[in-house]
Structure formats: C-alpha cells, structure tokens
Amino acid sequence: MDIDRLDQSTKDDLKQRNLFLRQRGTPTVVEIRVADGSPTGLLIGWAEQVEHPSFPGTLAWRDHARRATLQAGYWHRRVDAPYDGMEGTETESLELAISEILDRASYGDVLAAHERASGRVETYTATIHEEQAEWLADCDEPKGMTHRGGGKIELTNIAVAYLRGSPRNTPYVDASNQFYFDRWEDPYQLTLERT
C-alpha cells in the first residue's frame, strides 16, 4: 500500500489531528503517530493487511487503536495503555481502517503530560451552545473547563491537550484549535487568550 495515495479527505483528517503515517517493516502494516515532541511521535494505532476471515484469498485491513481513557491514571499522567484490535471487523480499505482508529484512539494523557512539563499556563475560550457549555463544566474530567455564562466556555491548555487527544467520536480539538463538540456539527473556534 502506498500511503501517499490516500484520498484527500483522509489526508485532511490526519493533518487536522496533527497525525502522520509510517509504514512498519512491510507495506502491509501502516502506523498512525501523533507529533508529541518526540523524534518518532507517539504510536496511537496501526492497520495491518490480513486475509479476510469470510472471503479466503481476499485481503482486508484490521485496525488497532490506543485505548488510554479506559486505564486508571489517564487523567493524571501518561499511562501504558493497551491497543485494542477490532477482530472480525476488517475493512476493505486503508482509509476506512484509519477512520476506525481515529474514532477510538485516545492519547490526550500524553499530550497533557507534555503541556504540564512545559510549565505554560494558557487559557482558551469559545462561545458554544449554552447546554453544551453547562455539560462540559459539569464533567469531572478533564479538569480546567469552566462555564462563564452565556455559553462562554474557558479551557486551560491542559484540558485542551486532553481534548486534542480524544477519540473522534467524543468532543475533541484539532490542530487548528477548532473544537468539535460533535464531529457531525460545525466546530467552534477556540481563541487563545493573551495574558
């Protein structure tokens, strides 16, 4: 598989999440990594080409995603998280396998640990629907989400880091500070407040 031949939508999705692909050993294993400040990036998932279980002689892609939010300590430090495999749910294209990984992969703990280590103290704001702002402020985790009234939400840089590494099927923030409360709705622009 030539990873340079992905469709534009998949390339855009990876770019928005600050992710990149790397082939491991053979063209039949493609890793998804996030630029986390390390030289090789953090592995958040991979897709491997395997024989389709229902159609012998046909190849399909099986995906694996880092599932950190299910681990104790996720909200306080980087955890050694397992990678789940979607056995029996092989997809016919690498693009679909990547989409499945982005729906499930969680790596906010790593990004938040990097933010904590930086010593930066920053605040982001956005005005969103009042009900969404109330819901976010009521969440126990991540810490650092405050509803200021009128739908205005204030997030610390640590909270934003957790949301940057959230699965795509939950609220997340992309590399351009677009906050997706629901991936099927238009995002809200987060503004970095100058102090």
C-alpha positions as CSV (number, residue, x, y, z in Angstrom):
1,M,0.0,0.0,0.0
2,D,1.4,3.4,-1.0
3,I,0.4,5.7,1.9
4,D,0.9,8.7,-0.4
5,R,-2.1,7.6,-2.4
6,L,-4.7,8.1,0.3
7,D,-7.8,10.1,-0.5
8,Q,-7.7,13.8,0.2
9,S,-10.4,13.5,3.0
10,T,-8.2,11.1,4.9
11,K,-5.1,13.2,4.4
12,D,-7.0,16.3,5.7
13,D,-8.3,14.3,8.7
14,L,-4.8,13.3,9.7
15,K,-3.5,16.8,9.2
16,Q,-6.3,18.3,11.3
17,R,-5.3,16.0,14.2
18,N,-1.5,16.6,13.8
19,L,-1.0,12.9,12.9
20,F,1.3,11.2,10.4
21,L,1.6,7.7,8.9
22,R,4.6,5.5,8.8
23,Q,5.0,2.0,7.3
24,R,6.3,-0.6,9.7
25,G,8.6,-3.2,8.1
26,T,6.4,-4.0,5.2
27,P,3.8,-2.1,3.2
28,T,1.1,-4.3,4.9
29,V,1.4,-2.5,8.3
30,V,0.7,1.2,8.5
31,E,1.2,3.1,11.8
32,I,-0.6,6.3,12.8
33,R,1.5,8.5,15.0
34,V,1.0,11.9,16.7
35,A,3.6,14.6,16.8
36,D,4.1,14.7,20.5
37,G,7.6,16.3,20.7
38,S,9.5,13.1,20.5
39,P,11.6,12.2,17.4
40,T,9.3,9.4,16.2
41,G,6.0,10.6,17.6
42,L,3.6,8.5,19.7
43,L,2.0,5.4,18.1
44,I,-1.8,5.8,18.5
45,G,-2.8,2.9,16.3
46,W,-2.0,0.8,13.3
47,A,-3.7,-1.0,10.4
48,E,-2.4,-4.3,9.1
49,Q,-3.4,-6.1,6.0
50,V,-4.7,-9.6,6.7
51,E,-6.6,-12.3,4.9
52,H,-10.3,-11.6,5.1
53,P,-11.9,-14.2,7.5
54,S,-15.0,-14.6,5.4
55,F,-13.5,-14.4,2.0
56,P,-10.4,-16.6,1.6
57,G,-7.9,-15.2,-0.8
58,T,-9.1,-11.6,-0.3
59,L,-7.1,-9.1,1.7
60,A,-8.7,-6.7,4.3
61,W,-7.4,-4.1,6.8
62,R,-7.6,-4.8,10.6
63,D,-7.2,-1.8,12.8
64,H,-5.8,-1.4,16.3
65,A,-6.2,1.8,18.4
66,R,-4.7,3.0,21.7
67,R,-7.4,2.9,24.4
68,A,-5.9,5.0,27.2
69,T,-9.1,6.6,28.6
70,L,-10.1,3.2,29.9
71,Q,-7.0,3.0,32.1
72,A,-6.6,4.1,35.7
73,G,-4.5,7.2,35.9
74,Y,-5.4,8.5,32.5
75,W,-6.3,12.0,33.7
76,H,-3.2,12.4,35.9
77,R,-0.3,11.2,33.8
78,R,0.8,9.2,30.8
79,V,-0.3,5.6,31.1
80,D,1.0,2.5,29.4
81,A,-2.3,1.9,27.5
82,P,-3.3,-1.2,25.5
83,Y,-4.1,-1.2,21.8
84,D,-7.4,-2.9,21.1
85,G,-7.8,-4.8,17.9
86,M,-11.1,-4.9,16.1
87,E,-11.1,-8.7,15.4
88,G,-13.6,-9.7,12.8
89,T,-14.3,-6.2,11.6
90,E,-11.8,-5.9,8.8
91,T,-12.4,-3.2,6.3
92,E,-11.7,-3.2,2.6
93,S,-9.7,0.0,2.5
94,L,-6.9,1.6,4.5
95,E,-8.9,4.8,4.6
96,L,-11.7,3.1,6.5
97,A,-9.3,1.4,8.9
98,I,-7.7,4.9,9.6
99,S,-11.2,6.3,10.2
100,E,-12.0,3.5,12.7
101,I,-8.7,4.2,14.5
102,L,-9.5,7.9,14.8
103,D,-12.9,7.1,16.2
104,R,-11.4,5.1,19.1
105,A,-7.8,6.2,19.7
106,S,-7.1,8.2,22.9
107,Y,-3.8,9.9,23.6
108,G,-4.7,13.0,25.5
109,D,-2.8,11.8,28.5
110,V,0.5,12.0,26.6
111,L,-0.3,15.5,25.1
112,A,-1.4,16.8,28.6
113,A,1.8,15.4,30.2
114,H,3.8,17.3,27.6
115,E,1.8,20.5,28.4
116,R,2.3,20.1,32.1
117,A,6.1,19.6,31.6
118,S,6.3,22.8,29.6
119,G,5.2,24.9,32.5
120,R,2.9,27.0,30.3
121,V,-0.3,28.4,31.7
122,E,-2.7,29.3,29.0
123,T,-6.4,29.8,28.6
124,Y,-8.6,29.2,25.6
125,T,-12.2,30.5,25.2
126,A,-15.1,29.9,22.9
127,T,-18.8,30.7,22.8
128,I,-20.8,27.5,22.3
129,H,-24.4,26.4,22.9
130,E,-25.4,27.1,26.5
131,E,-26.4,23.4,27.1
132,Q,-23.0,22.2,25.8
133,A,-21.1,24.7,27.9
134,E,-23.1,23.5,31.0
135,W,-22.4,19.9,30.2
136,L,-18.7,20.5,29.8
137,A,-18.4,22.4,33.0
138,D,-20.2,19.5,34.8
139,C,-17.7,16.9,33.6
140,D,-15.4,15.6,36.3
141,E,-12.6,15.2,33.8
142,P,-10.6,16.7,32.3
143,K,-10.2,19.4,34.9
144,G,-10.0,23.0,33.7
145,M,-13.3,23.5,31.8
146,T,-15.3,26.4,33.2
147,H,-18.7,27.8,32.0
148,R,-18.6,31.6,32.3
149,G,-22.2,32.1,31.4
150,G,-24.0,32.8,28.1
151,G,-22.4,29.7,26.5
152,K,-18.8,31.1,27.0
153,I,-16.5,28.2,27.9
154,E,-13.0,28.6,29.3
155,L,-10.5,25.8,29.0
156,T,-6.9,25.5,30.3
157,N,-4.2,24.4,28.0
158,I,-4.1,21.1,29.9
159,A,-7.8,20.5,29.2
160,V,-7.3,21.4,25.6
161,A,-4.4,18.9,25.4
162,Y,-6.7,16.1,26.6
163,L,-9.3,17.1,24.1
164,R,-6.7,17.1,21.3
165,G,-6.0,13.5,22.1
166,S,-9.7,12.4,22.4
167,P,-11.3,9.9,20.1
168,R,-13.1,11.5,17.2
169,N,-16.5,10.1,18.4
170,T,-16.2,12.4,21.6
171,P,-15.6,16.1,21.9
172,Y,-12.2,16.9,20.5
173,V,-9.9,19.8,19.5
174,D,-8.0,19.7,16.2
175,A,-4.5,21.2,15.4
176,S,-6.1,24.5,14.3
177,N,-7.9,24.9,17.6
178,Q,-11.3,24.0,16.2
179,F,-13.4,22.5,18.9
180,Y,-15.7,19.7,17.7
181,F,-18.4,19.1,20.3
182,D,-19.9,16.6,17.8
183,R,-18.0,15.7,14.7
184,W,-21.1,15.9,12.6
185,E,-21.7,19.6,13.6
186,D,-19.7,22.7,12.7
187,P,-16.8,23.2,15.1
188,Y,-16.3,26.2,17.3
189,Q,-13.1,28.3,17.1
190,L,-11.1,28.3,20.3
191,T,-9.2,31.6,21.0
192,L,-6.0,31.6,22.9
193,E,-6.4,34.4,25.5
194,R,-3.4,36.7,25.8
195,T,-2.3,37.3,29.4
